[in-house]
Amino acid sequence: MPLTLRVLLGLVAGLALGVVLRATGFSGLDRLVAVADPIGGLWLDALRMTIVPLVFSLIVTGMVSARGAASRGGGAARALGLFAVLLLAAATVSALVVPLVLQAWPVPAEAAKGLREAIGSAGPAPSAHLPPPGDWIRSFIPTNPVKAAADGAMAPLVIFAVLFALAACRIPEEGRSRLAGLFEALGQAMLVLVGWVLSVAPVGVFALAVSVGARAGLGAAGVVGHYLVILSGVSITMTLLQYPLAAVAAKVAPWRFARAAATAQVTAFSTQSSIASLPAMLRGAVSLGVSNATADVVLPLAVSLFRISSPPANLAVALYIASVYGISLAPGQVAVAVVVAAVVSLAAVGLPGQTTFFTTIVPICLTLGVPLDLLPIFLAVETVPDIFRTVGNVTADLAVTAIVGRRPAQP
């Protein structure tokens, strides 16, 4: 049975057990919750301990690999530049739109209160306040990167990782290869550790769900449904934005782009795999007038590195959690989270879905100062928004390929 399904069953079983025991007035419910809470918390802590070394190693190896890809020609360097710009733009759209949507259609108040009580926070958290501008700006350069890692200060740690990777790209090839190999091995070791922790995810999610069901009741299911609509809507929005992007930047009529992308979108929807959609994307790119040479370079690169839906959707998860907790975020914090979301998304390539979920979202949550306790619940239902993420990703891959492969107008 796939891990995703087992995690979902753990969530459903835990919520159902907690709700039923609460409804029947089970006398030992408090004792059961007292046992379930530390089990779920222990699992979440075990997963969190891998995030800092994994993210750092992924950023370093990802940027070193990107340097090699940029030297291949065939529009690769231009494509990488577009990836960075569009990932930042997509996260910015999410930062602007998701709070407005949550304001117009907020998380159900009673259910949110029940969730806070279930995870030990009955009242809303205080608003986030930034230090004076000078101190805040200086905080992005970690005077002690080791301390920043120990404190979970993700924004300065990500900046240090990017600067370290840029410096590594400037040293001689022999040293660069050794350094990349070291961090690649570190990342692989962390992935093995994450795999071990995720293998018991159904138990951890079940334990957390029992507590949530016992304290929040059926309202917890309402929050999950609300979350799914919001997250799916973010990825659908990213998909729709690719049509005007292709029309403006690649001079491709929306109906023509829609026809070229349709087969790849259907494949992505049914398989949740960008790689499986690659042959259909290649045919679609050629139908848009992109040369085979350009498509053969840009599309595989896009499938590997460019996930347009990841930064906005990952940021939306953190913003949603902040809404559940009643945390009022400062605009400066959200702006930094936009950058972190884009960088981490570009670095976390080729990871399994469950690993990607935590690797890309936890740094954003730590940047914004929002709790991680709800992430296992959302992991259990990630299959649904992931469908729309994949459709958005392949649509954007084709749009970027059309932009890079656009032939200049003849005089």
LINHUSUL-V728821 format. One line per field, one symbol per residue. ss: DSSP state (a for helix, b for strand, c for the rest). phi: phi as a letter, one per 30 degrees, with the letter a starting at -180 (. if undefined). psi: psi as a letter, one per 20 degrees, with the letter a starting at -180 (. if undefined). Layout:
ss->???
phi->???
psi->???
//
This chain:
ss->ccaaaaaaaaaaaaaaaaaaaaacccccaaaaaaaaaaaaaaaaaaaaccaaaaaaaaaaaaaaaaaaaacccccaaaaaaaaaaaaaaaaaaaaaaaaaaaaaccccaaaaaaaaaaccccccccccccccaaaaaaccccccaaaaaaaccaaaaaaaaaaaaaaaccccaaaaaaaaaaaaaaaaaaaaaaaaaaacaaaaaaaaaaaaaaaaccaaaaaaaaaaaaaaaaaaaaaaaaaaaaaaaccccaaaaaaaaaaaaaaaaaaccccccaaaaaaaaaaccccaaaaaaaaaaaaaaccaaaaaaaaaaaaaaaaaacccccaaaaaaaaaaaaaaaaacccccaaaaaaaaaaaaaaaaccccccaaaaaacaaaaaaaaaaaaaaaaaaaaaaaccccccc
phi->.ededdddddddddddddddddddiedcddddddddedddddddddddddddddddddddddddddddddddiiidddddddedddddddddeddddeedddddbddeddddddddddcibdcdddddbddeedddddddcddbeddddddidddddddddddddddddcdeeddddddddddddddddddddddddddceedddeddddddddcciddddddddddddddddddddddddddddddddchcdedddddddeddddddddchbdddddedddddddddjddeddddcdddddddccbdddeddddddddddedddidccdeddddddeddddddddddciceeddeeddcceedddddicdcddedddedcdedddededddddddedddddddddddddd
psi->pqgghhgghggggggggggghghikphjghhghhghghgghgghhhhhiigghggghhgghghghhghhhiiakjgghghggggghgggghggghhgghgghhhmrppggggghgghhjknhrqqqqppqrqgghgghiioohnhghgghiknhghggggggggghhhiirqgghgggghhghghgggghhgghhgghhjghgghgghhggghhhibihhhhggggggggghhghhghghihghghgghilpqghggghhigghgggghhikphghigghhghgghhjjpqhgghhggghgghhhonhigghgghhgghgghggikpoqqhhghgghgggggghghhmqjqqghgggghhhghgghgikqrihighghhhjhhghhghggghghghghgghhghjppqqp.
//
